[in-house]
Amino acid sequence: LNWLNAHYLKRAEPARLATLVLPRLEARGVTISTAPSLEAIIALYRERVANLNELADAAELFYIDIAPKAELLARHLTAEALPALADFIAGLADVAWEPVAIGALIKQSVSAHGLKMPKLAMPLRVLLTGQEQTPSVDALIALFPRELALERLAAAG
């Protein structure tokens, strides 16, 4: 049943799914701010979920305060990753706020520190969403308002 449900979610228009997810978020007491748009979140996540409740779970992370688990922070915010993370965060202040530019900044940061992509992508995912599994990290970051992304990433600090 989950497979079939996921199949229909992948084919549905984000606007239609937003009308189905919004009541689930409202029932949880989640207030939808103006950015990011619920439709944009759904477009990014609908390939990764099996049902509307999972889609609501993913969307909720953009509108509530999160507190990543200490074990995830300890696992991914390593001494090896922190300098690259600091450089990346500093670069975010001036980068064009779109996935291609953010992706280039990620690549530049890992290259400058001799790291592989997961060494930077995993801390970014954990700090932004409290989760280890997300869609493409550059697209994920671009979905957040810049100020909110910088606020969440400052927790690395």
C-alpha positions in Angstrom: 0.0 0.0 0.0 2.8 2.4 0.8 4.4 1.8 -2.6 1.2 2.6 -4.4 0.6 5.7 -2.2 4.2 6.9 -2.9 3.6 6.3 -6.7 0.6 8.6 -6.6 2.4 11.2 -4.5 5.3 11.4 -7.1 2.8 12.0 -9.9 0.6 14.6 -8.1 0.9 18.3 -8.6 2.6 20.1 -5.6 -0.3 22.5 -5.4 -2.8 19.7 -5.0 -0.7 18.0 -2.4 -0.3 21.3 -0.5 -4.1 21.4 0.0 -3.9 17.9 1.5 -0.8 18.5 3.7 -1.9 21.9 5.0 -4.7 20.6 7.3 -2.3 18.0 8.7 0.2 20.8 9.6 -2.5 23.0 11.0 -3.8 20.1 13.2 -0.3 20.0 14.7 -0.4 23.7 15.4 2.2 24.5 12.7 1.9 28.0 11.3 2.9 28.3 7.7 5.1 31.3 7.2 5.5 32.9 3.8 8.8 31.3 3.0 9.5 28.7 1.9 6.3 27.9 0.1 4.6 24.7 1.1 4.4 23.8 -2.6 8.2 24.2 -3.0 8.9 21.9 0.0 6.5 19.3 -1.4 8.1 19.5 -4.9 11.5 18.7 -3.2 10.3 16.0 -0.9 7.4 14.2 -2.7 9.9 11.7 -4.3 11.1 10.7 -0.9 8.0 10.0 1.1 5.4 7.2 1.1 2.3 9.1 2.4 0.9 12.5 3.2 1.8 12.2 6.9 5.5 11.8 6.0 5.2 14.7 3.6 3.8 16.8 6.5 6.6 15.6 8.7 9.2 16.9 6.2 7.4 20.2 5.7 7.0 20.8 9.4 10.8 21.1 9.8 10.8 24.3 7.8 8.3 26.0 10.0 9.2 25.0 13.6 12.2 25.4 15.8 14.4 22.3 15.6 16.9 20.9 18.1 19.2 18.3 16.4 19.9 15.4 18.7 23.2 15.6 20.5 24.3 12.2 19.1 23.8 13.5 15.5 25.7 16.6 16.3 28.6 14.6 17.8 28.7 12.2 14.9 28.7 14.8 12.2 30.2 18.1 13.6 33.7 16.7 13.8 37.0 18.5 14.2 37.6 17.6 10.5 34.4 19.1 9.3 34.2 22.3 11.4 36.7 24.4 9.4 35.0 23.6 6.1 31.6 24.3 7.7 32.8 27.6 9.0 34.1 28.6 5.5 30.9 27.5 3.9 28.7 29.5 6.4 30.9 32.6 5.8 30.4 32.2 2.0 26.6 31.9 2.3 26.3 35.6 3.2 27.2 36.6 -0.3 26.3 33.7 -2.5 23.3 33.8 -4.9 20.5 32.1 -3.1 19.9 29.3 -5.6 20.9 25.6 -5.7 23.6 25.9 -8.4 25.5 28.7 -6.6 25.1 27.0 -3.2 26.3 23.7 -4.7 29.4 25.4 -6.1 30.1 26.9 -2.7 29.8 23.4 -1.1 32.2 21.9 -3.6 34.6 24.8 -3.1 34.5 24.4 0.7 35.1 20.6 0.6 37.8 20.9 -2.0 39.6 23.7 0.0 39.7 21.4 3.0 40.5 18.1 1.2 37.2 16.5 2.3 34.6 14.4 0.6 31.1 15.8 0.1 29.4 13.8 3.0 31.8 15.4 5.5 30.2 18.7 4.9 26.7 17.7 3.6 25.9 15.6 6.7 26.5 18.4 9.2 24.5 20.8 7.0 21.6 18.4 6.9 21.6 17.8 10.7 21.9 21.5 11.5 19.2 22.6 9.1 16.6 19.8 9.6 17.8 17.6 12.5 17.8 14.7 10.1 20.5 12.7 8.3 18.4 12.0 5.2 17.2 14.8 3.1 17.0 15.7 -0.6 20.0 17.3 -2.3 21.6 19.5 0.2 22.1 22.5 -2.2 18.4 22.4 -3.1 17.5 22.0 0.6 19.5 25.0 1.7 18.1 27.2 -1.2 14.5 26.4 0.0 15.2 28.1 3.4 15.0 31.8 3.7 18.7 32.9 3.9 18.3 34.3 7.5 16.7 31.1 8.8 19.4 28.9 7.2 22.2 31.1 8.7 20.4 31.1 12.1 20.3 27.3 12.1 23.8 26.9 10.8 25.1 29.2 13.6 24.4 26.4 16.0 27.7 24.9 14.7 29.5 27.8 16.2 
